[in-house]
Amino acid sequence: MEPNTVAKAEVQADAEVMASVEDGETKTLIIADVTTDDAYLTLALEDAASLPAWR
């Protein structure tokens, strides 16, 4: 059995997280906490896991 090496994150109870796909030369997935300044991440949509892959 592998140890769980993922650090636990603290999450605000009132956080509001949203996701969006931006079109351009490459499609980009954006995930952001809209209740906090500069709290977002982006990655190429082709690198994002699909929902069936998460199940």
C-alpha positions as CSV (number, residue, x, y, z in Angstrom):
1,M,0.0,0.0,0.0
2,E,1.3,3.4,-0.9
3,P,1.3,6.2,1.7
4,N,-1.0,9.1,1.2
5,T,1.4,11.9,0.4
6,V,-1.1,14.6,-0.5
7,A,-1.1,17.4,2.1
8,K,-4.5,18.3,3.6
9,A,-5.8,21.6,2.5
10,E,-7.8,24.0,4.6
11,V,-11.0,25.1,2.8
12,Q,-13.1,28.0,3.7
13,A,-16.7,27.1,4.3
14,D,-17.9,30.2,2.3
15,A,-15.5,29.6,-0.7
16,E,-17.1,29.7,-4.1
17,V,-15.2,27.8,-6.8
18,M,-16.0,27.9,-10.4
19,A,-14.5,26.4,-13.6
20,S,-14.5,27.7,-17.2
21,V,-13.0,26.7,-20.5
22,E,-11.4,29.5,-22.5
23,D,-11.1,29.2,-26.3
24,G,-8.0,30.3,-28.0
25,E,-5.0,28.7,-29.8
26,T,-5.4,26.0,-27.2
27,K,-8.4,25.4,-25.0
28,T,-7.6,26.3,-21.4
29,L,-9.4,25.0,-18.2
30,I,-9.6,27.7,-15.5
31,I,-10.5,26.9,-11.9
32,A,-10.9,29.8,-9.6
33,D,-12.1,30.6,-6.1
34,V,-14.0,33.8,-6.8
35,T,-14.1,34.8,-3.2
36,T,-10.3,35.3,-3.0
37,D,-8.0,37.5,-5.1
38,D,-5.5,35.6,-7.3
39,A,-6.8,32.2,-6.2
40,Y,-6.9,30.3,-9.5
41,L,-5.1,27.8,-11.7
42,T,-5.0,27.1,-15.4
43,L,-4.0,24.2,-17.5
44,A,-4.4,23.0,-21.1
45,L,-7.8,21.4,-21.4
46,E,-6.2,18.3,-23.0
47,D,-4.2,17.8,-19.8
48,A,-7.3,18.0,-17.5
49,A,-8.8,14.7,-16.3
50,S,-12.2,13.9,-17.6
51,L,-15.0,13.0,-15.2
52,P,-15.0,9.3,-16.2
53,A,-11.3,9.2,-15.4
54,W,-12.0,10.5,-11.8
55,R,-14.6,7.9,-11.1
